[in-house]
Amino acid sequence: MLAKLKRIDWYIVLILSVFMIISSLLIYSATVDVPKYAHLNFHVKNFIYYGLGFLLFMVVSLVDYRLIMKFSWYAYGLGILLLLGLYKWGVVRDGAIGWYQLPGNFDFQPAEFMKLALIMVIASFMGLRQGESLRTIRDVIPIGLIVFVPFILVFQQPDLGNAVIYLAILLGMLWIGNVPFKHALIGTVIAAVCIGSFYYLYQHYHDPIEAYLQANNKGHWVKRIDTFLNPEQVDKDARFHLERAQIAIGSGSLMGDGYLKGDSIHNNFVPVAYSDAIFVVVAEEFGFVGSAVLLMLLFSFLYRMILIALQSNDRRGSFVVIGIVSMYVFQIFQNIGMWFGLLPVTGITLPFISYGGTSLLINMVSIAIVISVQIHQDTEEE
């Protein structure tokens, strides 16, 4: 036990502790002047979630990840059942049926659990090849089907943000899984053609597509896509969220307006600032300097995990770590990029910084598995 504790990357633990402080302070700033949130004490709940997360982190990190991977298919099956169960027992939040209401006013989001289950299953599957190139028929297509099932279930909630994260995990793990270069090139060409075709068809058949989605209660998808592709055509209400966020980011300038002094945040001009738009709070109150410091912490965090993947003697361990890194890289890029107009606005949160109980606990377990890969890389399988 003591030997395992000594092998923990305490730099990662230190960064997690810093994230806990930063996250709680930002959540407090984002909610203190919003009447419907102020009494909910999200910043206090955030500390509680972090406390539970650190407890899970210490327990899971000391368990051999190879033992955990033996249950990966069971976790995947449980995740599918939980996603299916939402259609009967789930509750609706912001137009999506993606949560279970638990006692004590706590929510559980199966889509978050599914991320980790997918990473473990794909790593187990790819580990069977023992470093040899993945075969298209026997490996890549089955792995794609493994991801396709939860992708469709989450997409139908509708939760496009988490569904796309599944694809990011798939692509990151296939790349590190030694896909033949010509197959990767073919896949890239196919993806480019699909994106180009989508853009062409969407622009030329915009009105019929909008009518169809409106008839199926998915009209908000059109607003989000148009805000990104055709901002000049959408009404003021559809642009409000993005425009107010960009005004707040711009007003932060170099050093920011100061903690608890962000005009847009504290006048409630930026919706859900404690969750999806938490980076806007950083940019307005701490400016470019504060935003740069946060990004440096995040990428230093990712860098330490990549080192663990490179040092692992077991390919399955490397696959797991790279899958987790791929998930975080996409989430960070998507969450921050959407407020600069680089990507469509989705409900993706900023890992370890945005408020979200299920997301935070799953993230802490994910990092614990990364640490387990580091601790057990030179030991016999338990």
Disulfide bonds with the S-S distance in Angstrom:
none
